[in-house]
Amino acid sequence: MIIRNRVEGEIVYNDGRFAEVEIYGTKGADEGLLLETIQFHVEDTSDTREEFQQRFRVGTWWNISTSTEITPLPADLPETVID
């Protein structure tokens, strides 16, 4: 099963090597809730450090689409207990 979701993210840090984005929910119980903080790196783009900082300026907001794939674990794996 694949679940797709739209969220929003604000660039909160960018030193030209990597940027940090705070991801917020946009609907339902998650609306306005800080869901997670992610990083992405200049190496993941074809930008120079200066271009990367200009394109992903601190304080800008972005629409983000996420996908989560849910699949069963193979039966031979030991059970994991999450507290």
Helices and strands as residue ranges (DSSP letters): E 2-14, E 18-24, G 28-30, E 34-41, G 42-44, H 49-55, E 61-69
